[in-house]
């Protein structure tokens, strides 16, 4: 029986590439052996050796209620007892999508899928099918999952060593045009030249993979105006921000109505889920009403949607996000005074923590981030029982399960880690 993190991770490496089923987990950015986790409760997780950690990764975002919330456990248990998948319509799908459309009024119709990446790929297909145009504008440093046309060129490809991601289709890469986040001029120039062939502009309204990056005050509104002017669809990828920074995501926070929205992670409190939706006239292009084909046996399965409905019901309770905002403000103000180079950028439910002389506004600003300092800092915190994302460029999580006492402990450990 393998009982240590190193023994188990070595065994995983023998059977799984890199020992992980998603590269983010591999500790490449910080080095060392990842803890192999076996249990989670509230704001805490435990590894195979029995060590307890205060969890600020939150499964990369979806655990707004923390681990193993009793309402979600009850909903999941009932679904397992009564049937976890039918491949047919169920009443629980309706409850879930009505909870989604209530939180996101821009999503007049919704299609459920199994991941955020599926939601993005499907939304792009709707955009192309509805517009009859092939190309997509994306922003350098915005992450949309391993959707081939979006991760085959630009930053994502360069990080893998070339102008084209290895294994990506050159045809897919040719469909993508790269713009720069917080730079409306870059978008305007692209659309002036290519609007006749651009189906959509896709953006993370709050990027969470080039640290947490704030959109400038006029940026998202400016995107909406440019897309309207050039008759191009605007897609918000809210896989990270949806149900996290506000009940209705970043579009509620900033008062912007996209044409299509992609959701994932936080919808179902940890169950595998994605959703895409938007204007009725766009979504009616999806089969069987239209000719944009998308399907999946597990899409809208009872296990996921029953947990999701329980999750969204709790997140819709009065004062939930106000409470989260208060705790987030406490965390930011407490950390901000510790080190002039410790940048803390936060919205309720997500925060970025990195070392740099100033905040990241776009991809080019990543050059100033001190990745080496974060590596040593990360392991000092991990040793003291704080579990953060193993990269200073990925968003950390803050859940409703975190107490003020938890946050005070975190601030104290960060203070110790800095010294």
SVG drawing of the C-alpha trace seen along z (x, -y; Angstrom):
<svg xmlns="http://www.w3.org/2000/svg" viewBox="-40 -54 53 56">
<polyline fill="none" stroke="black" stroke-width="0.4" points="0.0,0.0 1.4,-3.4 0.9,-5.8 3.0,-8.9 2.5,-11.7 5.8,-10.9 5.0,-7.2 1.5,-7.7 2.6,-10.5 5.4,-8.2 2.8,-5.5 0.6,-8.0 3.5,-9.1 4.0,-5.5 0.4,-5.3 -0.7,-8.9 1.4,-11.5 3.1,-13.6 1.1,-11.9 -1.8,-14.3 -5.0,-14.4 -4.7,-18.2 -1.3,-19.9 -2.2,-22.7 -1.9,-20.1 1.7,-19.1 3.5,-21.7 5.7,-22.6 5.5,-26.3 6.6,-25.8 8.5,-22.5 8.3,-19.7 5.8,-16.9 2.1,-17.7 0.1,-16.6 -2.3,-13.7 -5.6,-14.8 -8.1,-12.3 -10.8,-14.4 -12.3,-17.8 -14.7,-19.4 -15.7,-23.0 -12.6,-25.1 -10.2,-22.3 -8.6,-19.4 -6.4,-16.5 -3.7,-14.6 -2.9,-10.9 -0.5,-11.4 -3.2,-13.0 -1.9,-16.5 -4.6,-19.2 -4.6,-22.3 -6.7,-25.5 -7.8,-25.4 -7.6,-28.5 -7.5,-26.6 -11.2,-25.5 -10.8,-23.0 -9.7,-26.0 -12.9,-27.9 -16.1,-25.9 -16.4,-25.3 -18.3,-28.5 -19.9,-26.6 -16.7,-24.7 -16.2,-21.0 -19.0,-18.5 -21.8,-21.0 -24.6,-18.9 -27.3,-20.2 -25.2,-19.2 -24.3,-15.8 -28.1,-15.2 -29.0,-16.1 -26.2,-13.9 -27.1,-11.0 -30.8,-11.2 -29.7,-11.3 -27.5,-8.2 -30.4,-6.4 -33.0,-7.3 -30.8,-7.3 -27.6,-9.3 -28.0,-9.3 -30.9,-8.5 -29.9,-10.1 -33.4,-11.5 -35.1,-14.7 -35.8,-15.1 -37.7,-17.7 -34.4,-18.6 -33.0,-20.0 -35.7,-22.6 -35.1,-23.6 -31.4,-24.0 -31.7,-26.0 -34.4,-28.3 -32.0,-29.0 -29.3,-29.8 -31.5,-32.1 -32.7,-33.8 -29.1,-34.7 -28.0,-35.5 -30.8,-37.3 -28.7,-37.6 -29.0,-33.8 -32.6,-33.5 -32.0,-29.9 -29.4,-27.5 -27.8,-24.3 -26.1,-22.2 -22.7,-20.4 -20.1,-18.8 -17.3,-21.3 -16.4,-24.9 -14.2,-23.9 -17.2,-22.2 -19.3,-25.3 -16.8,-27.5 -16.3,-25.2 -20.1,-25.0 -20.7,-28.7 -18.1,-29.4 -19.9,-26.9 -23.2,-28.8 -21.5,-32.1 -20.1,-30.8 -23.3,-29.0 -25.5,-32.0 -23.3,-34.6 -21.9,-32.5 -18.5,-33.8 -15.4,-31.7 -13.0,-33.7 -12.8,-34.4 -11.0,-37.2 -9.5,-36.2 -7.2,-38.1 -3.6,-37.2 -3.5,-35.5 -7.2,-34.8 -7.7,-31.1 -10.7,-29.3 -9.8,-25.6 -8.1,-23.4 -10.4,-24.6 -8.2,-24.0 -8.7,-27.3 -8.1,-29.3 -5.1,-27.6 -3.2,-26.9 -1.7,-30.3 -0.5,-33.2 0.6,-32.9 -0.7,-29.4 1.3,-28.1 4.4,-30.1 4.4,-28.6 4.6,-25.2 7.5,-26.2 6.3,-27.4 4.1,-29.6 1.6,-26.7 0.7,-24.4 2.0,-20.9 -0.7,-18.7 -3.0,-21.7 -4.6,-22.0 -3.0,-24.8 -6.5,-25.4 -7.9,-26.1 -5.0,-28.4 -5.7,-30.4 -9.2,-31.1 -8.0,-32.9 -7.0,-36.6 -5.2,-37.8 -6.0,-41.1 -4.6,-42.6 -6.6,-42.7 -7.5,-46.3 -6.5,-47.6 -9.6,-48.7 -7.5,-50.0 -6.2,-46.5 -9.7,-45.3 -10.8,-48.2 -8.0,-47.7 -8.8,-44.0 -12.5,-44.6 -12.0,-47.4 -9.9,-45.1 -11.6,-41.7 -15.2,-42.3 -16.6,-40.7 -15.1,-37.4 -15.2,-37.6 -18.1,-35.8 -17.3,-36.8 -15.0,-38.3 -14.5,-36.1 -13.2,-37.4 -12.8,-36.5 -14.3,-39.6 -12.1,-39.0 -9.1,-36.9 -7.9,-34.4 -4.9,-32.8 -2.6,-35.8 -3.0,-36.5 -6.4,-38.0 -6.5,-41.0 -8.9,-43.9 -10.6,-45.2 -10.1,-48.9 -13.3,-50.9 -14.2,-51.5 -12.9,-48.2 -15.8,-45.8 -18.3,-48.5 -16.0,-49.5 -16.0,-45.9 -19.8,-45.9 -19.9,-49.1 -17.3,-47.8 -19.1,-44.5 -22.4,-46.4 -20.7,-48.8 -19.2,-46.0 -22.0,-43.5 -19.9,-40.9 -21.1,-38.8 -19.6,-39.3 -19.0,-36.1 -18.3,-36.3 -16.3,-33.3 -17.5,-33.3 -16.3,-29.8 -14.1,-31.4 -16.2,-34.5 -19.7,-33.1 -21.6,-32.6 -18.3,-33.6 -17.8,-37.3 -21.6,-37.9 -24.7,-35.7 -24.9,-36.8 -21.1,-36.9 -19.0,-39.7 -21.8,-40.8 -23.9,-41.6 -20.9,-43.3 -20.1,-45.5 -23.6,-45.9 -22.6,-44.5 -24.9,-42.1 -23.0,-39.7 -24.7,-37.9 -23.5,-34.5 -22.2,-33.4 -20.1,-30.3 -20.4,-29.0 -18.8,-26.0 -17.1,-25.3 -19.2,-27.2 -22.6,-26.3 -22.9,-22.9 -20.6,-23.3 -18.0,-20.8 -19.9,-18.5 -18.7,-18.4 -20.8,-20.9 -20.8,-23.6 -23.5,-25.7 -23.7,-28.1 -26.6,-30.3 -27.7,-33.7 -30.3,-35.3 -33.2,-33.1 -32.5,-33.8 -28.9,-32.6 -29.7,-29.5 -32.4,-28.4 -29.6,-27.6 -28.7,-24.7 -30.0,-21.2 -32.6,-19.9 -34.2,-23.4 -31.3,-24.4 -28.3,-23.0 -25.6,-23.7 -25.0,-20.2 -23.9,-19.6 -24.7,-16.5 -23.7,-14.4 -25.1,-11.6 -24.1,-13.1 -25.2,-16.6 -27.8,-17.6 -27.5,-14.4 -29.5,-14.2 -26.5,-13.9 -25.0,-17.1 -28.2,-19.2 -29.7,-18.2 -26.5,-19.2 -26.4,-22.3 -29.9,-23.4 -29.1,-23.0 -25.9,-25.0 -27.6,-27.9 -30.5,-28.0 -28.0,-28.6 -26.1,-31.2 -29.3,-33.1 -30.0,-33.6 -30.0,-37.3 -26.7,-38.7 -24.5,-35.9 -22.3,-37.9 -22.3,-40.9 -20.9,-38.7 -18.3,-37.3 -17.4,-40.9 -16.8,-41.9 -14.5,-39.0 -12.7,-39.6 -12.1,-43.3 -10.7,-42.2 -8.3,-39.8 -7.1,-42.4 -6.6,-45.1 -4.8,-42.8 -2.4,-41.4 -1.8,-44.7 0.2,-46.2 2.6,-43.3 5.0,-43.8 5.0,-46.6 5.7,-43.9 2.9,-41.6 0.1,-42.3 -3.4,-41.3 -6.2,-41.7 -9.5,-40.4 -13.2,-40.1 -15.6,-38.2 -14.8,-34.5 -11.5,-34.9 -8.2,-36.6 -4.7,-36.8 -1.5,-36.8 1.8,-37.5 5.0,-39.4 5.6,-42.3 6.2,-46.1 2.7,-46.8 -0.5,-45.1 -0.8,-43.1 -3.1,-44.9 -2.4,-42.7 -0.2,-39.8 2.9,-41.9 2.9,-42.8 3.6,-39.2 7.3,-39.9 7.5,-41.8 6.0,-39.0 8.6,-37.4 7.9,-33.7 11.0,-32.5 10.0,-34.4 6.5,-32.8 8.0,-29.3 9.8,-29.6 7.0,-31.5 4.5,-28.9 6.3,-26.0 6.7,-28.0 2.9,-28.4 2.3,-24.8 4.5,-23.6 2.4,-25.7 -0.8,-24.2 -2.0,-26.7 -3.0,-25.2 -2.9,-27.8 -2.9,-27.2 0.6,-26.0 1.1,-29.0 1.2,-32.8 -0.6,-33.3 -3.8,-31.4 -6.7,-32.7 -7.1,-31.5 -10.5,-30.8 -12.4,-32.2 -15.6,-30.3 -18.5,-30.9 -17.0,-28.2 -14.0,-30.3 -14.4,-32.1 -12.8,-35.3 -10.6,-33.1 -9.5,-31.2 -8.6,-34.5 -6.7,-35.8 -4.7,-32.6 -3.9,-32.9 -2.7,-36.5 -0.5,-35.4 1.0,-32.6 1.6,-34.9 3.4,-37.3 5.6,-34.5 6.2,-33.2 7.3,-36.7 9.9,-36.8"/>
</svg>
